[in-house]
């Protein structure tokens, strides 16, 4: 059996960050009723930490966590119901191509699949026993999974067969994203960024100026995208990933998630209840008050106002204000300072 602090080691290299609470005690926050925040804490029916988060639209969403738990909402998070998976293993990532077909991945090579929107889940044979980190599907047939120790799996039949792609056996790959049928990206540890221009038949390293672990990537179109990682790292591209430049986040926190709704508006989440928002494409960032110090693991915004954030210890936050808190009666001063972006040419 894996010791409790095993999760922390994996967190540092894989993005299983929400299990840091198995080893460290989170400082207590004041009562939420005493804090002005734009985020509401949603009730969930199980006492677990959450990691994976996926929404098909503003109403239908899923969240994954430890103990094999998958939560599902049909009403934008007003109610969350547990979907039985038949496993006690950690699930870290989930993806649906439509209301019926979905997959989730986690520890020890586990790939779970549903054909009925999550009413029932069953295992698919991954062919590996190492921990998996992320799953992405282009359509009902073509999908990809990343993991530790260089694990990269692909399928062209909806997961009936998974094939391992050869690569660096020491590289932990944290997320995979395709922006089109041909172009895809993988973010990995130690500043490694891989890309493909032929639908994953070949992958090459894209050189960027950092050795910091890369954890998440998001594109809003074929040109503009962002990467986040450890030590407050934020990278941006405006030329489809040919070049990347740093943006100043103003903090040194680890960022475990990001979500952009257009070229200007986006959010970053991470350690210590950290949420940053930008309205100008990352030229400046403002810190938002969440009312929690829990580790925030994933974020999804459907538009400029409505968003969800998962985290440790039953943390599931929701906002209808873009995270903006109600105006304070005692102060008209801005809550945070505005940070200037580094010169892209520096």
TAZI-V354098 format. One record per pair of residues at least 24 apart in sequence whose C-alpha atoms are under 6 Angstrom apart, sorted by the first residue. I is the first residue (numbers start at 1). J is the second residue. D is the distance in whole Angstrom. If there is no record, write none. Layout:
[[I:J:D] [I:J:D]]
//
This chain:
[[14:174:6] [18:312:5] [32:291:6] [36:325:6] [37:289:5] [37:290:6] [37:325:4] [38:323:4] [38:324:5] [38:325:4] [39:290:6] [39:317:6] [39:318:5] [39:319:5] [39:323:6] [40:317:5] [40:318:5] [41:316:6] [41:317:5] [42:316:6] [42:317:6] [44:80:6] [47:314:6] [48:313:6] [48:314:5] [49:312:4] [49:313:5] [49:314:5] [50:310:6] [50:311:5] [50:312:6] [51:92:5] [51:297:5] [52:92:5] [52:93:4] [52:94:6] [64:91:6] [65:91:5] [66:90:4] [85:121:5] [93:134:5] [106:132:5] [107:131:4] [107:132:6] [126:162:6] [133:174:6] [134:175:5] [146:173:6] [147:173:6] [148:172:4] [174:215:6] [187:214:5] [188:214:5] [189:213:4] [189:214:6] [220:262:6] [228:255:6] [229:254:6] [229:255:5] [230:254:4] [245:344:5] [247:341:5] [247:342:6] [248:341:5] [256:297:5] [257:298:5] [257:299:6] [258:299:6] [259:300:6] [261:303:6] [269:296:6] [270:295:6] [270:296:5] [271:295:5] [283:340:6] [283:341:5] [284:338:6] [284:339:5] [284:340:5] [285:339:6]]
//
